[in-house]
Amino acid sequence: MERKTATAEDERQGDWVQTGNWVQTQLREKLQLLAAQAQDQVDHFPPHVAIVDEMISDYLHDCVSIHTYWTLSQEQTRRLTALQDFLLAHNNPQNSVFWEVQALFSDPRWDQVRTLATLALTSLEWPIETPPPEAGHR
């Protein structure tokens, strides 16, 4: 992964480097969370959060945003896209069980999510570890 060069317009709109670093950190943490075990995923969030929705929507946003600031290899892009495509394929009424917290523990499709997230982390040379809980939680 290599940082892109900011255009003059990008630089006028704010701190390009800081925002790019933030997006990179967010993507790393979202991938680590998706690769984590179910209980770690649940423990990451405060009560009354739509855990599955939050994890997936954050990842989908960050895996697109990363391309604004960073140039990824074909393999890295392929890994991120594979996870993105898998998640989007399950975003329909026929797969409503997939979006429930209990599915994190029992639905084998979540094992596939964890595998795809781990492969993406490996391609980006990021550690496979559980991210800290959200700020203000625990």
C-alpha positions as CSV (number, residue, x, y, z in Angstrom):
1,M,0.0,0.0,0.0
2,E,1.4,3.4,-1.0
3,R,0.1,6.8,-0.1
4,K,-1.4,8.8,-3.0
5,T,-0.3,12.3,-3.7
6,A,-2.8,15.0,-2.8
7,T,-4.0,17.3,-5.4
8,A,-4.0,21.1,-4.7
9,E,-7.7,20.9,-4.2
10,D,-7.4,18.0,-1.7
11,E,-4.8,20.0,0.3
12,R,-7.1,23.1,0.4
13,Q,-9.9,21.0,1.8
14,G,-8.0,19.9,4.9
15,D,-5.2,17.8,6.3
16,W,-4.8,15.1,3.6
17,V,-2.2,13.1,5.4
18,Q,-4.1,13.0,8.7
19,T,-7.3,12.0,7.0
20,G,-5.6,9.3,5.0
21,N,-4.0,7.9,8.2
22,W,-7.3,8.0,9.9
23,V,-9.0,6.1,7.1
24,Q,-6.2,3.5,7.1
25,T,-6.6,3.0,10.8
26,Q,-10.3,2.7,10.5
27,L,-10.0,0.0,7.8
28,R,-7.4,-1.9,9.8
29,E,-9.6,-1.9,12.9
30,K,-12.8,-2.9,10.9
31,L,-10.9,-5.8,9.3
32,Q,-9.5,-6.9,12.6
33,L,-13.0,-6.8,14.1
34,L,-14.5,-8.8,11.3
35,A,-11.7,-11.4,11.7
36,A,-12.3,-11.6,15.5
37,Q,-14.2,-14.3,17.3
38,A,-17.9,-13.7,18.0
39,Q,-17.6,-12.8,21.7
40,D,-14.8,-10.3,20.9
41,Q,-17.0,-8.7,18.3
42,V,-19.9,-8.4,20.7
43,D,-17.6,-7.1,23.5
44,H,-16.3,-4.4,21.2
45,F,-19.5,-2.4,21.2
46,P,-21.5,-0.8,24.0
47,P,-25.0,-2.1,24.7
48,H,-27.9,-1.3,22.4
49,V,-25.8,-1.1,19.3
50,A,-26.8,-2.9,16.1
51,I,-23.5,-4.8,16.1
52,V,-23.7,-6.6,12.8
53,D,-25.0,-3.5,11.0
54,E,-22.3,-1.3,12.5
55,M,-19.5,-3.7,11.7
56,I,-20.6,-4.2,8.1
57,S,-21.6,-0.7,7.2
58,D,-18.3,0.7,8.7
59,Y,-16.3,-1.8,6.7
60,L,-18.1,-1.1,3.5
61,H,-17.5,2.6,3.9
62,D,-13.8,2.2,4.8
63,C,-13.0,-0.3,2.0
64,V,-14.1,2.3,-0.5
65,S,-12.6,5.3,1.2
66,I,-9.2,3.8,1.4
67,H,-8.8,4.1,-2.3
68,T,-9.0,7.9,-2.1
69,Y,-5.8,8.2,-0.1
70,W,-3.9,5.0,-0.8
71,T,-2.9,2.9,-3.8
72,L,-3.3,-0.8,-3.1
73,S,-1.8,-3.7,-4.9
74,Q,-4.1,-5.8,-7.1
75,E,-4.0,-8.6,-4.4
76,Q,-5.0,-6.2,-1.6
77,T,-7.8,-4.8,-3.7
78,R,-8.9,-8.3,-4.6
79,R,-9.0,-9.3,-0.9
80,L,-11.0,-6.2,0.1
81,T,-13.4,-6.7,-2.7
82,A,-13.9,-10.4,-2.0
83,L,-15.1,-9.5,1.5
84,Q,-17.1,-6.6,0.3
85,D,-18.9,-8.8,-2.3
86,F,-19.6,-11.5,0.2
87,L,-21.2,-9.0,2.7
88,L,-23.2,-7.3,0.0
89,A,-24.5,-10.7,-1.3
90,H,-26.0,-11.3,2.1
91,N,-27.7,-7.9,2.4
92,N,-31.2,-8.9,1.5
93,P,-34.4,-10.1,3.2
94,Q,-33.7,-13.8,2.5
95,N,-30.5,-13.5,4.6
96,S,-32.0,-11.6,7.6
97,V,-30.7,-14.2,10.1
98,F,-27.1,-13.4,9.0
99,W,-27.6,-9.9,10.4
100,E,-28.6,-11.0,13.9
101,V,-26.0,-11.1,16.8
102,Q,-26.6,-14.8,17.4
103,A,-25.5,-15.5,13.9
104,L,-22.0,-14.3,14.8
105,F,-21.8,-17.4,17.1
106,S,-23.7,-20.0,15.0
107,D,-23.9,-19.1,11.3
108,P,-21.1,-20.7,9.3
109,R,-21.2,-17.8,6.9
110,W,-19.5,-15.7,9.7
111,D,-16.6,-18.1,9.7
112,Q,-16.3,-17.2,6.0
113,V,-16.3,-13.5,6.9
114,R,-13.6,-14.1,9.4
115,T,-11.5,-16.0,6.9
116,L,-11.9,-13.3,4.2
117,A,-11.1,-10.6,6.7
118,T,-8.0,-12.5,7.8
119,L,-6.9,-12.9,4.2
120,A,-7.3,-9.2,3.7
121,L,-5.4,-8.3,6.8
122,T,-2.5,-10.6,5.7
123,S,-2.4,-9.1,2.2
124,L,-2.1,-5.6,3.8
125,E,0.6,-6.9,6.2
126,W,-1.5,-5.8,9.2
127,P,-1.6,-7.7,12.5
128,I,-4.4,-10.2,13.2
129,E,-5.4,-9.0,16.6
130,T,-8.6,-7.9,18.3
131,P,-9.0,-4.1,18.2
132,P,-9.8,-2.3,21.4
133,P,-13.4,-1.6,22.4
134,E,-15.1,1.5,21.0
135,A,-14.3,4.6,23.0
136,G,-16.3,5.0,26.1
137,H,-17.0,1.2,26.3
138,R,-15.4,-1.0,28.9
